């Protein structure tokens, strides 16, 4: 199985891959030096020497101090608390490699910043697509990442994207560290997480539970790119306009139209026309009822079991803390939180420390050593072997299908 073959203990970090590294260059930004060190240790190469500096006006400057001409450059950068600086640093490094005649430039970005902004909200933008287009504009050839927030994000790029999975490493950690893992129940923190949670439950051969509802005001913004609802006066005027149009055999318009004859004869600037809601001569279009979520509830049995909450990104932890309280109240004697990307920004570590969560398990796609010093409940699973194997296979022209063995659409 993929899980058994790939997962190794931390004591085996000195192992080297048997492959020829000629023509391979590992270039790195400043986001995650520990991960770069582990990857280079597996590949038996030294990172390319480069210098990144910041001017007094906050502009970023990079210098590559080794030749990359004719080489395959693997640029390793992830997203941390200084996400905008790290994106800019990566873009400049990639562009510098292309200008220096590198044969190929492959971005290795374990966590893709802005990946949660992948849907249109009101009059906003799909920022993740913008980031993808910026990355592709530097002339890169390939992208390697891990557990994108949405698989459709791969379509935002104009180059091949390998979206690797960290679930084999996380599942292996659970089976090795929880002796009674058959007495676990996988918990989806909301209905949107059911697919991911189901995948874990099926592989661990355990049951599934789902948390539904809210215990506070729902902050999710609707995709409401419309004007405010019309005022009563405007509705009456519009209805009169439609009636006049029908009686005079004129075409009925969904909005009032300003003409030269209707201008203000007093010479004053006419009032701006408002069209708060599109309607026709037969009345207003029906609107969807506003959602009303029920109080927080649990679907499934966790009494006397170990509850494992599964997600892809852990940043703000308020929802997980509330979920842990609910699970304990329903009889769970331990609550784990497991995720791929542990951003844990702000005071997340302190909240975890004071919560009913027994353990938070994340991978090292982003650095969180400071958070681990603040909270003894945080555990890290190393996925540098997965990235190293992906780099080795791409460099040698081998198939990547082995790394996606037994991966389903819900993984």
N, C-alpha and C positions, 0 to 999 in steps of 0.2 A: 504493500500500500504506500501511497505517496507520503502519508503522515509518518510511517515508521522509517522510511528511507531518508527523509529530509531532516527530521528533527534530531538534533544532537545536543549533548550536554554542553554547558559552558566550559567545562574542563577540556573540551576538544577544540577550542578556538585556535589552537596552533596548527590544526590540520591544513594541508595545502591541496589545491586542486591539481591533478596531473594534466596540465595543458600548457601549450606554448603561448606565452604572453607577448610575443613579438608583435609590435604594432599596436599594442593596447596601452592607453593612457587613462589613468583615473585622475580626474580633475575635481576639485571640491571647493564649495563655498565655505562660509563660516557657520552654517546652521547646525551641523551635527557631526563634529569631529570624531566622536567615539564610534559612531556607526561606520564612518569612512575607514577608521583604523581596523575595525573588524573585517570589513569587506576586503581591504587590501591584504590583510593577513591570510584570508582564504585564497585569494588570487595570487599570492606570492609576488606582489608588485608594491612599489612605493608610490605614494601619491605625487602627482606632478607639482613641482614647486611654483607657487603663484603668490602674489601679494594683492590683497584687497584693502584699500584705504578710503577714508571719507574726508572730503575737503571741509573747510570751515562752513561752507554754505550747504553742507549735507549732501553734496554730489558724491557719487560712488565712482572710484577709479580702480581698475584691475590691471595687473601686469602678469603675464604668463612667462616664467623664466626658463622654460624648457621648450624644445621644438615639438610641435604637434603636426608638422607637415606630413601628410600621407598616413597618419595614424588614425585609429578609431578612438575617439575621445568619449569617455563615459563621465558625464558631469553629474555629480551627486549633490543634491540640494533638497532640503525639505522645508516645510513651513512651521515656524515657531511663533513666539510672541512678537518678533520684529518682521512680520510677514511681508510687508511692502518692501522693506529694504532687501530682504532675501530674494524676493521675486526679481527685483531690479538687478541685484548682483548676479543672479543666474542668467538673466537675459544678456547682460554685458559680457559675461564669460562665454556664453554660447556664440554670441556674435563675434567675439574676438577669435574663437577657435575657427569659425568659418572663414574669417578674414585671413587667418594664418594657414589656410589651405589644408585643414584637417580632412581626412578621407571621409569620415562619418562623425557626426555629433549625436550622441544618444543621451537624452536627459533621463536620469534616474531620480525620480521624485517620489519617495515612499508615501508622503502625504501631500495631496494637491490642495493648495490654499484656495479659498473661495468656492470649494466644491459644493458647499451647502447652498450657495446662491445659484442654483441651476434651474429655477423656475421664475416665471414672470409674476411679480407681485405689484398690483396697482400700476402706477406709472413709473416703475423702476426699470431694471434691466437684468438680463441674464448675464451676470458678471462673470460666471465661470466660462462662458463662451468667449468673452473678451480676453480672459487670461489665456485660454487655449490658443486664440488667434495671435496674441502677442508672442507666445512661445514659438509657434510655428513660423512667425515672421522673421525669426533670427536665422532660419535656414537649417533647422535641426532635421534629423532623419528618422528618429524613433523616440518613443517615450515609454519608460517602465515605471509603473506605479503599483500601489497596493490598495485594494478595497476602496475603490471610488464610491462616493456617497450614493451615486446613481450610475448604473452601467451605461445609460444613454450618454453620459459625458464623453465617452470615447468617440462619439460622432461629432463632437465639437472640434476635434483635431483633424488636420489635413494630412497627418502622417500616421503610421501604425502605432497603436497603443496596446501594450501588454498589461492588463489589469490583473496582477497576481493576487492570490488569496492567502490570508494569514490564518484561516480557520484550522488547517491541519496542526499548526503549532499551538494554537489556543486549546484545541480539543485534547491534544497530547498532554498539555500542562494539566488540564482538569483530571484526566484519567490517572496521571502519575502522582498528583498531589492530594487528591481526594479519595481516600480508600473506599469510602461508601458512595462512589459516584453513581452507582445504580439506583440509589435512593434520591437522586436529584430530580428536579423539575425545571425545565427551561421556561423562562418568563419573558414574554414580549411586553415592553413597557407601554406600548400603544398598538392599536390595530395595524398601523403602517409597518411595524417591525415583525409582523407575524411570519412573513416569508423567511427572513433570516433566522428567526428563532426556531421555526419548523425544521430547517436544515440541520441546526445543531441537535435538536431533539431526536431526529431520525438517526443521526450518526452515533449519538450516545445511547440510543435505544431507551429513551426515557419519555415521560409525558410532557405535555405543553400546557402552559397557562398564559392568559392574556389579561393585562390591566386595561380597563376601559373607563372612559369618562374623565372629568377634570375635578380638581379640588380648589381651583382658583380660576380667575378670569383667563379665558383662552386668548393668547396673544397672537395666534396665527392670523396673518393678514389674508383677506380674500382677494381673489383676482378681480377686483371691481374697478375696471377702467371706465367708469361712467361718471356723468355729472350727478349732482345731488338731485333728490326728488323734486318735482315741480311744486311751486307754491299754488295755492287755490286760485289766486287772481290770474296767474299765467295759464292755468288749466282752462278757466272760463273764457279768457280771451282766445285761446287756441280753438276751443270748441265753437265759438262764434265764427271764427275765421273759416273753420271747416264747413259749417252750415252755409255760410255765404257762398263759398266756393261751389258747393253742390247745387244750390238753388240757381246760380248763374251759369251752370254748365262749364265752369272753369275747373281745371285740374286741381285736385286737393293735394296740398303739400304737407309734408310732415313737420315743416318748420316755417315760420314766417320769413318772408323775403323782403328786404329793404329795396325800394325802387327810388328813382329820382323824384317821382311825384310825391312820395311819402316823406320827403325830407322836411325838417322843421322850418316853417315859413318865417319864424321869428328871427332866424339867423343864428340861433344858438346851436351848439353841437348836439346832435340827436343822441338820445340815450342808447347805450349798447343793447343789442338784442340778446336775449338769453334763451337758450334751448336746453333746459335741464334734463329732458327725457324724450327720447325718440318715440313718437306715436303716429298713428295714422287716422284716417277719417272715421274708422269704426271703433276707436277706443285705444286704450293702452295695451301693450303687450304684457302677458302674464309674467310675473317675477317669481323667482324661487323663494320659498320660505326660508327664513333665517334659521340656521342650525342651533339646536339647543342640546348640548351634551348632558348626559346624566351625571350624577355624583360619582366620584371615584369608586370603582368596584373591581372585583377580581373574578374572572371566568376560569375555573379550574381549581383543583385541590392541591394545596401545598402543606397541609397539616402533617407535621412530623417529618418533613422533607427538607432537603437543602435546595433553596431557590437560587437559580442562576439567571440574572438579568443579562440579556444579550443585546449589544448594539454595535454600531460601526465607529462612532465618534463620541467621545466623552469630553465635553467642555464644561458648560455650566451643569452643576450636579444637583440642583434643587429637586428636579423631577425624580431622580434616582433615590435621593434621601427620602422623599415622600413615599416612593414605591417600597422602599425597605421597611418603612414603618407599617405600611399596609400588609406586607407579606408576613412580618412578625406578628401582627395582630390576628392573622389568619392561621397561625400555628407553625410557620416555618422556623426552624431552630437555627438556621444559618442563611445568610443572604450574600451571594457573590455578585459582583458586577464585572462583566468581561467584555472587552471591546478591542478593536484594532488600534485606533488612534487615541491616545490619551493626551489631549491638549491641556486639560486641567488648569485653565487660566484663572486669574484673580485669586479668590480665597477658596478655591475648590478643594485644595488639600486639607485645609482646616475644617471645612464642612464635612468632608469624608471622615476625618478623625473623630468628630463629635457625633457622627451618625450611627445608625444601627447596621450599616454595611460592615460585614466582617472582612471582606477582602475585595480589592479592585485590581483586576488583572488586565494589563494593556501591553502592547508590543512597543519596541523601541523605534517606531517609525518617526517619532519626534522625541527630542530629549526632555526628560522630566526628572532629572536628578535632584533639583531643588525641591520639587514637590515631595519626593520620597524622603527627603530630610525632614520635612514638616509633618509627614503622615506615615506611620509604620504599616499601614494597611495596603499600600500600593505595591504591587508586584510587577516585574517586567519580564516579558518573554522575548528572547532575542530572535529576530528574523533576518539577520545579516546573511545567513546561509542561503536563504531563498533568493535574495538579491544577487548574491555572488554566483549562484548557479544560473540565474537568468543572464547575467553578464557573460559568463563563460559560454553558454549555448549560443547567444547571439554573435559573439566574437568568432566562434568556430563554425558558424553557419549551421548549427544543429537545430532540430525541431524543438519548438517550445511546447508541444502538445503534452509532453511528459509532466510539465508543471501544472497542467490543467486536467490531469487524470481524475476522473470521478467528480469533477466539478459540475454542478447543476446550475440551472438558470437562477435559482434562489440563493446560491452561495455568494 
